[in-house]
Amino acid sequence: MVRWGVMSPGSHLDTKIVPAMKSLPDTEVVAVFSRSQQRADEFAERHDIPFAYDSIESFGKHDMDAVFVASPNAFHSEYTKAMALAGKNILCEKPMAIDLKSASAMTQSCEDAGVKLGIAFNLRAHPAHKQAKSIIQTGIIGPIVYVSGQWAFGTHGADAPPQRTGLRSWWHDPTVLGGSDSLMATGIHVIDLICDLLDDRITEVTALSNGQTEEKPLDSLASVCCKFSKGTIANVVCGRIIPDSNNDLVIYGRDGFIKGNDTISEKLQGNLIVGTNTETSEYEFDMAPLGNYALEIENFNKVVRGEEDVLASGKAGYHSLEVTLAAVRSAWEGVTVQI
Ligand SMILES: NC(=O)c1ccc[n+]([C@@H]2O[C@H](COP(=O)([O-])OP(=O)(O)OC[C@H]3O[C@@H](n4cnc5c(N)ncnc54)[C@H](OP(=O)(O)O)[C@@H]3O)[C@@H](O)[C@H]2O)c1
């Protein structure tokens, strides 16, 4: 049994992560940390978690194997470092931090403490994306020339995302988000996914957004053009104002293509089409709303037991953050940013 503690009991833990943990036979949620004892107690009662804390120090002393950090972006670093000092393995939400210095410090504290650090890029867990990666590695579609990935959503009739209030008001604060809304929310996921699929690094970024100005610092729509070290070009689109968005992944190789239809989603869903000179194949995946989250927790359970590597390491989290921060800068300054 892997015993988990969870930090910052907001929407993500409440509706996705803790239910996904509870769906797994070898996973137990043993403790929750909130800044308020009342919120910790309420969350513990709702999810049948035996211990609830409002002190990070006491939470860190609890006997558990791993901690899931789901705080607002700016607090990932502080919470991760505290848990590393407490000797816990950590699966931290994305973006791993809001600046590169904090991201490095997180990785360093985990290394120093001898604990495992994973970044929760759940798109990597989707079997369609794992299959796409192994197909690319076989070489049957040739070297990859161009990739596009889009993750957007929205509401018909709404020109802007809904206002979040109370404990969720940080979603409108650039200093807590890391200077961007849609780029830090879903753009970074797609950037990380493409880097993982191509097993390559992004070296150059140009971005356009409808934010990153003095009047409107936060974007609800952005397009990022990326160049990889091996020459592949990728385009990433993210946003909160496209209700009918096709959240597809398309990978064009010299000798074929891979298309993930609607696989870029919190849900495990969609299908994969692979085309080569000689044939076209289609792969279906059973829809599972919490499937990618359950698979990411399952992976980290195995990491804790020493049976697998993390799906996304601190190093991968650092690279996706440096690319996303470069995109934010590019959108502000109207320049191409080298990484
Ligand atoms: N990978 C994914 O698919 C995915 C999906 C959604 C979200 N996320 C990530 O998960 C994280 C949490 O998202 P969420 O939607 O759950 O957030 P949320 O519901 O808005 O807030 C989470 C919790 O953070 C605490 N909090 C709020 N303001 C704070 C502040 N100023 N300082 C310290 N703590 C504060 C609150 O808990 P207490 O005050 O009770 O401690 C709140 O309930 C974010 O980093 C987000 O990017 C990832």
PDBQT file of the ligand as one rigid body, heavy atoms in Angstrom, charges set to zero:
ROOT
HETATM    1  N1  LIG A 401      -2.575  18.657 -14.177  1.00  0.00    +0.000 N 
HETATM    2  C1  LIG A 401      -3.834  19.044 -14.293  1.00  0.00    +0.000 C 
HETATM    3  O1  LIG A 401      -4.579  18.492 -15.086  1.00  0.00    +0.000 OA
HETATM    4  C2  LIG A 401      -4.350  20.175 -13.441  1.00  0.00    +0.000 A 
HETATM    5  C3  LIG A 401      -5.709  20.496 -13.447  1.00  0.00    +0.000 A 
HETATM    6  C4  LIG A 401      -6.151  21.506 -12.588  1.00  0.00    +0.000 A 
HETATM    7  C5  LIG A 401      -5.260  22.170 -11.768  1.00  0.00    +0.000 A 
HETATM    8  N2  LIG A 401      -3.938  21.840 -11.802  1.00  0.00    +0.000 N 
HETATM    9  C6  LIG A 401      -2.969  22.539 -10.939  1.00  0.00    +0.000 C 
HETATM   10  O2  LIG A 401      -3.293  22.252  -9.590  1.00  0.00    +0.000 OA
HETATM   11  C7  LIG A 401      -3.030  23.372  -8.761  1.00  0.00    +0.000 C 
HETATM   12  C8  LIG A 401      -4.286  23.678  -7.950  1.00  0.00    +0.000 C 
HETATM   13  O3  LIG A 401      -5.367  23.955  -8.808  1.00  0.00    +0.000 OA
HETATM   14  P1  LIG A 401      -6.878  24.031  -8.214  1.00  0.00    +0.000 P 
HETATM   15  O4  LIG A 401      -7.770  24.279  -9.356  1.00  0.00    +0.000 OA
HETATM   16  O5  LIG A 401      -7.140  22.883  -7.294  1.00  0.00    +0.000 OA
HETATM   17  O6  LIG A 401      -6.747  25.347  -7.340  1.00  0.00    +0.000 OA
HETATM   18  P2  LIG A 401      -7.836  26.042  -6.410  1.00  0.00    +0.000 P 
HETATM   19  O7  LIG A 401      -9.004  25.126  -6.205  1.00  0.00    +0.000 OA
HETATM   20  O8  LIG A 401      -8.129  27.397  -6.934  1.00  0.00    +0.000 OA
HETATM   21  O9  LIG A 401      -7.008  26.230  -5.046  1.00  0.00    +0.000 OA
HETATM   22  C9  LIG A 401      -6.397  25.162  -4.377  1.00  0.00    +0.000 C 
HETATM   23  C10 LIG A 401      -6.189  25.488  -2.919  1.00  0.00    +0.000 C 
HETATM   24  O10 LIG A 401      -5.031  26.318  -2.748  1.00  0.00    +0.000 OA
HETATM   25  C11 LIG A 401      -5.126  27.010  -1.495  1.00  0.00    +0.000 C 
HETATM   26  N3  LIG A 401      -4.873  28.423  -1.734  1.00  0.00    +0.000 N 
HETATM   27  C12 LIG A 401      -5.660  29.352  -2.356  1.00  0.00    +0.000 A 
HETATM   28  N4  LIG A 401      -5.085  30.569  -2.372  1.00  0.00    +0.000 NA
HETATM   29  C13 LIG A 401      -3.881  30.400  -1.740  1.00  0.00    +0.000 A 
HETATM   30  C14 LIG A 401      -2.803  31.275  -1.433  1.00  0.00    +0.000 A 
HETATM   31  N5  LIG A 401      -2.851  32.560  -1.754  1.00  0.00    +0.000 N 
HETATM   32  N6  LIG A 401      -1.735  30.757  -0.785  1.00  0.00    +0.000 NA
HETATM   33  C15 LIG A 401      -1.645  29.450  -0.455  1.00  0.00    +0.000 A 
HETATM   34  N7  LIG A 401      -2.653  28.567  -0.726  1.00  0.00    +0.000 NA
HETATM   35  C16 LIG A 401      -3.743  29.049  -1.341  1.00  0.00    +0.000 A 
HETATM   36  C17 LIG A 401      -6.530  26.770  -0.992  1.00  0.00    +0.000 C 
HETATM   37  O11 LIG A 401      -6.443  25.716  -0.027  1.00  0.00    +0.000 OA
HETATM   38  P3  LIG A 401      -6.235  26.031   1.536  1.00  0.00    +0.000 P 
HETATM   39  O12 LIG A 401      -6.323  27.502   1.734  1.00  0.00    +0.000 OA
HETATM   40  O13 LIG A 401      -7.356  25.281   2.171  1.00  0.00    +0.000 OA
HETATM   41  O14 LIG A 401      -4.896  25.497   1.888  1.00  0.00    +0.000 OA
HETATM   42  C18 LIG A 401      -7.269  26.289  -2.226  1.00  0.00    +0.000 C 
HETATM   43  O15 LIG A 401      -8.383  25.513  -1.933  1.00  0.00    +0.000 OA
HETATM   44  C19 LIG A 401      -2.560  24.479  -9.694  1.00  0.00    +0.000 C 
HETATM   45  O16 LIG A 401      -1.160  24.548  -9.672  1.00  0.00    +0.000 OA
HETATM   46  C20 LIG A 401      -3.026  24.044 -11.072  1.00  0.00    +0.000 C 
HETATM   47  O17 LIG A 401      -2.150  24.489 -12.097  1.00  0.00    +0.000 OA
HETATM   48  C21 LIG A 401      -3.482  20.848 -12.617  1.00  0.00    +0.000 A 
ENDROOT
TORSDOF 0
